[in-house]
Amino acid sequence: MGPIKDLGRVFDRVADAYDAGRPGYPDEVFRQLSEVSGVELDGAVTVDVGAGTGIMTRALRARGSHVIAIDPGAEMLARLVSRSASGPPAAAAVLADGNALPLADGVADLVTYAQSWHWLDPVASITEARRVLRPEGAIVGCWNFNHAAQADWLAAYEARLAEAVPTYYGPAVEQWSAPPIASAFDVIEERWIPWTRLVGIEDFLLDLRSHSYMAALSPEPADELVERQRVELRREFPEGMLPVPMRVYLAVGR
């Protein structure tokens, strides 16, 4: 999946679902991020590129980072600002393109791409990241993925998406893989970090609606697909809670 035109507009259409439904990251991600990069999060200046509604921004702030949140979507950033209004250190929210960061050279300890780098130009984005980093800074890419191979019900859920959505790209597609950010810079290390997300069915379905391939559908087929998934998930989990096997792909480089 590569850069697309009007990216901010695509995700602005699903900003509410994104804010309510997308998962955060387990603590282990941040421990390993610091370990591999050599950057202590407490006190670090971090540029969070493609910050969206602020899932990574809030997690970094909670660990003491001074965050500059960059996103091309005005609605996404509005939710980030409203959710990040209290508590030090403050996050600065900037409406901008990750391929052309409106920042001075050498201002950051970290540049992070959480679920975002695959939407950017692979050369221009990393060139900009290098420009704004201090000499000992690091570039971080991370993605949360459903680990469908770990649960039959989740594999079936992904298979239904692949069958119904022309632009679906995920674990049910044979050629699916993590975005190739590791080939765009000198990688210190790549890691896969497993975890389990316990989530209610309705929040899980909000997560589904937040994906770009769902935003590309017209309302009626999108609603029909969500209802089909709801029926199958309720049959499998009548108590309404899903133990979703997940894994985070983490790539850290300079």
N, C-alpha and C positions, 0 to 999 in steps of 0.2 A: 504494500500500500504506500503510495507516494504523496507528494504535495498536491493539494487540490485548491482550486480557486474558491474564494469566499468561505474559507474554513470557519471563521468566526460565526457566520450566519448559519452554517450547518448545525453547530453545537448550540447556538443560542436558541434554536427551535426546541431543543430537548434539555434546556438548562435546569428546569425544575426536577425532571427525572434524574438527571445527572447528580444534582446536589443531594437528592434524597436517597438514591439507590446505589450509587457506586461505593465499593468497599474501600476502606483505608488500607494501611500497610501494617503488618505485625512489627512489634518492637525489634525483632531480630534483624529486620532489614536495616534499621538505623544503626544498630550495633555493628553489623558487618560493613555498612557504608563507611563508617568512621575508621574501622579497622583497616580496610583495604586502601582507602584514600589517604589515610594519615591526617585527616582534617577533623578536629574536634568541633562538633556541631554547636556547642555552647559558645556563643560569641562570634561564630562564623558569619560572613556576609554571603548569602546564597541567592543566586538568581534562579528562580523557579520558572522555567520556560514552558508555556502551554499550561499555565497553572489552573485553568478552568475555574471551578467553583471553590478551589482552595484546599483540596484534600491533602496534598503534600505540603502546601504552604502552612496549614495549621499544625501539621505534625512537626515540621521543622521549627516553627515558632515555639511550640510546646517544649522543645529541646534546647531553646535558647538562641536559635539562629535569628539573625536580622535578614528578613526575606524581602527581595524585590520580585513581585509576582508579575509575570508577563503573559498576556493572552490577547488574541485578536477578537475575542467575543465580548461585546459590551455587557450583554445579559449575564454571561458567565462571571465576569469580573464584578458585576453588581452584587451577585450572591457572595462572592469571596469577600468583598468589602463589608457586607452586612454581617457575615459570620465571623469576621476577624476584627471587629471594631473594638474589642476590649482585650486588655492584657498585654503586657510588654513581652518581647520587643515588638513594636508595631511593624506591620507589613505594608510596603508601598505597592500599590496596584497600578500597572502601566498598560494601557491599551496599545499593543504593538505586535509586530511580527517577529518571530524567533529567528528569521533569516536576516534581520537587520535590527539588532538590539540598540535602543536609544540610550546607551550607556557609555561612559568613558572607558578608556583602556585600563586594565589592571585594577579593577575595583572589587573583584569577587574572589572568595575562597573556593566556592563551589558553583557550578552551573548544573542544575538538575532538569531532567526531562522525565516526568512521570506520566506514562501513557501518552506521550506526545511527540516524541522525536520522529516517528514514522510519517507524520503529516508535513514535515519540513524538508527543505532541500538538504540532502545529506552532506554536501560540501559547504554551502554557504552557512548553514547553521553551526557546524563545528568550527569553521573559520571564525565566526563571531564569538563563539564560546571561548576559544583560545584567546581572542583579543581582549575580552573583558576579565579574564582570569589573571590573578597574581601568579608569579613564577612557580610557587608550590601548590597552586590550586589544582582542582580535579573536576573532570566532567563525569556526570553520573546519569545513566539511563536505567529506568526500571519500569517493569510492566507486571501487573497482576493478571494472571490467567486462570481460568477454570482448568483444573487438571482432570480432564474427562476420562483419561485412561484409568483413574483410580476408582471410578464408580459407574456401574452400568446405567443407572438412572440419569447421570449427567451426560454420558455418551449419547443416550437416546435423546435427551433434551437438545444437545448440539446438532444431532442428525436431523431433527425436525426443523431446526433453523436453516440448515444447509439445503433442505428440500424446499422450503417455502420462500426463502429470501434470495433473489438473484445476486445481490452484492455481498452476501455473507462471506466472511473470511474468519476462520477460527479452527479449533481442533478437529472438526469434522471434515475439513478439507485436507486431502492427502499431502499437498505441498505446503501446508501451513508451517510457519516457523516464527520464532521471535524476530523482531525487526533487526536488521544487520548493523546495528550501531557499532558493534565491535570492530567492524572493518573500516570505520570512519575515523578512528583515532588509535593511538598507541594504548592498548588495553593493559591495565595493571592486572585485572582479574575479572572473570565472569563467574557468577554463582547462581544456582537455583535454590530458592529458599521455600520449603513446603510449609503450609499452614492450613488450618481448617476454619472456614467462615460459617458461623451459626447465624442463620438469617431467616426471617419470616418469608413466606411465599410471596406476599404482595411487595415487599421491598426488593426481593429477588427479581420480580417482574418489572419493577421500576428501573432497576439496573439494566434489564434487557432493553427497555424503551430508550435508554440513554445512548445506545450505540448508533454510530453513523449509518449502518446498514438498515436500521429500523427507521431512522429519520428520513431515509430515502423512500420509504414506502408511503403510499397514500393512506389516509386514516382508516378506511374500512379494512383493507387486508392486514394492516398492523394490528387493529383491534381483534380481528379474527384469530391471528396467530397467537397473540397474548392470551386470549381465552382458551385456545387449544392447549397451550402450555400450562395454564392454570389448572385445567381439568386433569391433565396427566400428573402434574405435581401433587395435587390434592389426593389423587388416587394412591400415589406412592407414599405420601406423607400426610395422612389424615389429621395429624396433630398440628400441621401448619408450619413446622419449622424444618429447615433444610440444613444438614451438615455438608457444606460444599467444600470438597477438596480443592485447594488452591495451590499455586506456586508463583513466586515472584522471581522474575529474571532480573538480575542485577549485573550491570556492566559498569566498571569504573576505569577511567583512563585519564591521561594527561594530554 
